[in-house]
Amino acid sequence: MEPTVTTEYGRVRGRTEGGVAVFRGIPYAAAPVGPHRFRPPAAPPPWDGVREAAVFGPTAPKNPYPPPLDGLLPDPEVAGDGCLNLNVWTPDPGGAGLPVMVWIHGGSLRYGSSAVETYDGAAFARDGVVLVSVNYRLGIEGFGLFPDAPANLGLRDQLAALAWVRRNVAAFGGDPGLVTVFGESAGAFSTAGILASPHSAGLLRRAVLQSGVPSAVPPARGRRTTRRIAARLGVPATAAAFAAVDRARLLRAQADAVGGSPLGGGAAFDLVVDGEVLPEDPARALCEGRGHEVELLLGTNTDEYRLWFVPGGLVDRITPFTLRLALLRFGVSGRTAAVYRAGRPGATPGEILGALATDLLLRVPLNRLADARRTAPAATWFYEFGWPSPVQGLGACHGLEIGFVFDTLRAPATRRLTGPDAPEALAAAMHRAWVDFAVAGDPGWPAWDGSRPVMTYGPDGPVLVRAPREDERRAWERRGR
């Protein structure tokens, strides 16, 4: 007999897979269409009888990843309007008091979904954790800024999903007071936004930021992307005007207007300081004390930049001259660049630029956040993922660690990045650390202090390193960044 659970909106029937109960496509909010489009998430209509929860629910409207990333990052599309749904993996829906982890997927706030095979939660459930993965609105429908609609709709969706977890996860065996929110890339800065928002009070106990920093832009900057898309559509930059546009046409205009990479710049979608969900910049808020009662695990990958620089050959097209131009654009001093050159003999200009960009945008800000929390009542832990993928020379690139965290190295989607021979023992160790953090608030190595302990996950397995590449980090301090 398949597992059946009663939620606040009705009963759902899942599936037993490998000894784990799985419920997919459960609505946590109404479909964001008609009167709910460009509006905050509203309660879904309740249902009678038992709702089947065997397959993933609809994904948010989105464009596919452009080449060459489309060959490396699978992004399933499930048709339908009810994209505000979530999935639950549980070892025992009849149990009680199990730790809960809620996964917020990445994808630059315009790609991705909870249906990606790499995000399968079976290993977490196998190890005693209730794993919840969430879909939320993407792109202009989730992160556009309009004069006639609330800001940060996608973030509001995530908060609504967490509120649903608070009210319903006990029915799946979870402890609503023991929730860890974790995410990667855009999922990480969404998690940071959740942590910084006053609306998240009581919704989480712990958080994990994987390769993403606290970030939000002022409204004036947030409007730029909306206006770029409006110009391509030939309509006013209002939610009412956008709602009248055919969705396929809207997505084409979005693809034309929003491009580039997180490291390369260009028009993008961002969280916005809106005075309500995000009253202030999350980076400032988290450094100045907000969320200091929440235990935090954070870190980066050694070669984040290689996901964007390598597949299309950009790393090889960067010359000494273009490197100098890039240093000027980002305000990087020659002294700082010299430190990186000295530590990387034989590196190409593209590799030097990539290492600088990785640290400027990710490693250094996360170090600052960890430093700001050294006196916080809740501890902080830092990791670095450094196992190099042999696929296309990607190295320890952005997103590579996810399959290790979820222990899904055998999934075909995961192997697009890792190749077929990624070390299972390293995945077991990294996955175990995330489980231990969710269960007891301690991933298994010393908490952050003045010695700067970092657990590195590389070719030699987990190795604790104190203050790795400290000369490079200090080079940014000297220039006042």
N, C-alpha and C positions, 0 to 999 in steps of 0.2 A: 504494500500500500504506500502510495507516494505521500511525502510530508505535507501537511496542511497547517497553516498558521492563520490566526485571526488578527488583522490589523484594524486600526481605527476606522478605515473606510470600507472594510469588507474582508472576506476570507480569500486566501491565495493558496494555490497548490503548486508546489515545486517539484523537483526531481531528486532522487538519490543517485549520486554519481561517485563511485569509488569510496563509498562510506561517508560521503559528505552530502548534506542537504543543500540544494541550490535553488534559489528563487530569483528569476530574472524578469526585468521589465515591470517592476512594481511602480505605479505612479505615486509620486510624492506631492505633485501639484497638478493643477489643471493644464490641459494642452494650451500652449501659448499662441492661440489663434483666435480670430474674431475679436471679441471684446477684451481678451486677455493678451493680445499681441502688444508688445512694447509697454506692458504693464507689469507690476510686481507679481510674483507667483501667488496664485490663489489656490485654495483647497480643491482637490479633485472631487468630482461627484462620487458619492458612495455607490457601491454595486451590491446587487443581491446575488445569492448563490455563491459559488466558488469560482474565482478568477484563475485561469491557467497562467502560471508563471514559469513556463518551461523554456522560453526563448527570449533573447534580448529584445528590449523595447526599441521604438524608433530613436534614431540618432538626431541630433540637432541639425538644422539646415547648414550646409557647409560645402565648400569646394574641395576637390581632392588635392593632396600635396602635389606641387609641381615637380616635374623631373629635374634632377635625378633622385630627389628625396622619395618620390613615390615608389621606387624600387626597394627602398630601405625601411620605410615606415608604413606598414599596413594601416589602413584607415577604413574599416568597414562602414558601409552605409546601409541603414535599415529604414525603410520607408515608413511614413506615418507622421501624424501631427503631434502625438503625445510624447515629446522628447524629454519631458521632465520626469524621468524615471530612474530607478536605481536597482541594483542587484545585491543579493545577500547570499554569502556562503557561510554555513554554520556547522560545527561538528555535532550539535545537538539542539534542535529547536525546542526540545522539552526540558532543556537544562536551565541554569540560572547563574548569573554572576560572571559570565565569560567576558574577557577583555574584547573591546571593539576597535577595529581600525577602519577608517573611512578614507577611500582613495579618490583624490581629485586629479584627473588626467591633465596632461599638458597638451601643447599644440598651438602656441602663440595666440591663444584665445580665439582661434578661428579654425582649427583642425581638431581631430581626435574624438574619441568616445570611450565609453566604458566597455564596448564590445571588442576591443583589441585583445587578441588571444594572449598576449604577453601578460595582461592584467588578470588572468584567471586566479581566483582567490582560493583554490582548493588547498594549496600548501599551507596557507595561513589557517584555514579551518582544520586541516589535519593536525596542526600544532596547537589547537585549542583557542583560536581567535575567531571571532565573528568578523568577516571581512565584508564591507559594504563599498560598492563602487557606484559613482554618480555621473549622470549626464546633466549638462546645464547648457543654457543658450550660448551660442558662439557668434563671433563676428559682429556685424552691425546690429543684429537683433539682441545680442547679449551685452555688447559693450559700446554701442553707439551713444553719443551724447546729444540730446535733443532738448529744445526749450519746452516741449510739451509732453515730456515723459521723464520718469525717474532715471537717474544714472545707475550704473553698476548692476544692471538687471541680472547678468550672469552670476555675479557675486551674491546677489539676493537669492538666486536659485540655490546656490551652494549652501547658504545659511538656512534656507527652507528645508533642504534635504537633511541638514544636521538637526534641525528642530524635529523633523519626522523621526530621525534615529532616536532622539531623546525620548519621544513619546512611544515608539513602537519596538525598539530593538530588544526589549525584555521578552517579547513574544517569540523571538528567535534564539533565546538563551543568553543574550548579551546584557552587560551591565551598563545602563545609560550614564552612570557616573564615572565610567572608565573608558572614555573614548579618546583615541589618538587619531588626529587628522594628518594625512600625509599626502604629498604631491610632488611632482617633478616638473621643472621648467615653469611654464605658465601655471601648472598645478601647484608649484611651490610658492610663487608669489601670490596666487589665490589663497593658499593656506596662510601666508603671512598677512594678507588682507583680512582674512577671517579672524586671525589672532588679534589684529589691531582694531577690529570693529567692536564697538560697544554692544552690537547686536548679538555677539557670540557668547555673552556671559552665560555660564553654566552649560555650554554645549560641548566643551572639550577639556580634557585633562592634560594631554600631551600633543606635541606637534613635531613633524619632520619636514624639513625643507631640503629637497634634493635638487641641486643645480638651479636654484632660483632665489632671488633676493626680494626683500620688502620693497615695493615700488608702487607709486601712483603719480599721476600727473595733475597739474592744475586744470580747471575747466577750459581755459582758453586753448590749451594744447589739445585737450581731449576732443574739442570741436573740429579740429583740423581734418581728421580722418573722415568724420561724418560729412563735412563740406566737400571733401574731394569726391566722395561717392555720389553726393547729391549733384555735383557738377556733371559727372558722367551720365547720370540719369536724366538731367535737365529738369529737376524738381526742387522745391524748397527743402532745406535741411531740417525738416520737421518729421516727427514720428507719424503724424497723420498722412503726410505725403508719401513717406516710405511704405506705409501699410497698404497704400493703394497700388503699389508697384508689384507686378508679377514676381514671385519669389525667384524664379530662375534668372530673370533679368537683373534682379537685385544682386544675386550671387555673382553674375558675370561682371557687373560694375564693381563689386567689391574686389574681385580678383584683379581687375585692371588697376584699381586705385591703391591697393595694399600689397606691398611686396617686400623684398629684402629678407634679411635674417636678423635674429636678435643681436648678432655681433656686427652686422653690416649697416644697420640703420634703415631708414626709409619709413614711410607711413606705416603705422601699426595700430593695434588695439591695446588699450591700457586700462587699468583701474584708474578711477578719477577721484580726487579729493572733492567730495560732494557735500560736506557739512552734515551728513546724516549717517549713512552706512560707514563712510570713511571721513570722520571729522577733520583728520589731519593726515599728513604724509605717513604711511606705515613705517617707513625707515626711521623717521624721527620718533614716532610714537613708541616703537618697540625698543629703541635705544634708550628712551627716557623713562621707561618703566612699565608701559602697558604689556601685558602678557608675561610679566616676570614671575607670576605664580604658576606658569605652565612650563613643564619640563620640555626641553627643546633639543632635538638631534638635527644637525645640519651638515652639509658638505657639498663637495664638487667632484667632478671628474678631472683627471690630469690634463686631458687633451680635448676639452669641451669643443673648441673651435673646429676640430677636424670634421665634424658632421657637416658643417657648412663650407669649409674651405677645400676639402679634399675631393668629394665625389664629382664636382664639376670642373676640377682642375684649377680653381682659383689660387690654391696654395703655391702652384708653380708659376703663375702669371705675375705674382708680386715681385717687383724688382727693388733694388736698393732705393731707386728714386721714388717709387710708389710707397715704399715703406716710410720714407721721410715725410711725404705728403700726409700719410695717415697719422704719423706721430704729431704733426702740426694740427691736424683736424681734431684729434682727441686731447690735445694739450699735454702730450707725454714728453718729458724732457729728455734730452740726449743722454743725460746722466743715468736716468732710469733705464733707458734702452740699452745702455752699455752694460749694466749689471746683467741683463738677460742674455746679451751676446756672450759675456764672459762665462756664464753658467751653461751655455749650450754651444760648445765648439762644433763647428760643422753645420749648424742649423742654417736653413735657407732664410731669406728675408720674409717669406710667407710664414714660416714656422715661428720666427721671432715675433711677427705681428700677431699671430694667433695666440701665442703664449701671453703676450701683453694684454690682448683683448680679453682673454679668459680671466686673467687676474683682475683687470680693471673693473669688469662688469660682474664678476661672480666671487672669486676667492677673497679678494680684499674686502669688499663690503660685508661678506659673511664673517670674516675675521673681526671686523669692527663690531658687528652685532654680538658675536660671542664675547668680545672684550667688554661691551657695555653691560652684559648680563653677569659678569663675574661676581658681583655682590648680590645678585638676585636670590630670592628665597628658593627658587627652583633652579636646578642645575642645567648645564648645557654640555653637549658632547659634539665633537667634530670628527668627520671622516673624510677620506679622499679615496676615490675609486681609480685605480691605475692599471688594471689588466688591459693589455692592448689587443683589440680585435684584429685578426688577420684580414678581415674583409676589406678590400680596396685600400688597405693601409689606414684604416680609420683610427687606429690606436684606441686610447681610452676616451672615446668621444662622448658628446652629449647624448644622454638617453641610454647608453650602453648598460648602465648599472641596473636598469629596471628589471630585466629578466633574472638577474641575480637576487634582487630583493624579493621578487615574487617566486623565486625558485621554479621558473618556467623555461629553463634552457632547452628543453626538448621540443618546445612548441615551434612549428615552422615559422611563425611570425617573428619570434625571438631570434631565430637563427639567421634571419636576413642581416642582422647587425653583428651577431656573435660568431657566425660560422658554426659548423657541426661539432667542434671539439672543445668548446668552452669548458673550463674546469668546474665540474659538479661540486667538488669539495669547497671551492671558493663561494659558490652560490649558497651552499648549505650554511656556511659560516656567516655570510652577510644576512641571509634570511633569518637565521637564528638571532642575530643581534637586534633586528627590527622586532621580532616577536618578544624577546626579552625586554626591550624598551617599552612595548605596549603593555606587557604583563606587570612589570615591576618598576618601570621608570629608570632602568639602567641597562644600556646595551652591552656592558661587559668590559669597559676600559675606563681609565680615569676621566673624571669630569674636567671641563675646561678650567684652567687656572693660569698663573703666570708662566708656567713651563710650556704652554700651548700643545697639549697632547693631541695627536691626530692618529686615529686608527686608519691605516692604509690597507686597501684591498688590491693587491697586485699579483704579479707572477709568482711571488714567493709566499702567497697566502696572506692572512691578516698579520700585519706587523705594526706595532705602535711606534710612532716617530714623534719626537718632540720638536716642535717648530720647524717643519720641513720648508726648505727654500726660504729661510728667514731673511737672507740678504735681499731677495727680490721683494718680499713683502715690505721690508723696511724702506726700500727705495721709493715706494708710494707714500709712506709716512713722511719722508723728508720733503716731498714736494707739496705736502699739506692737503692731500686728497683723502 
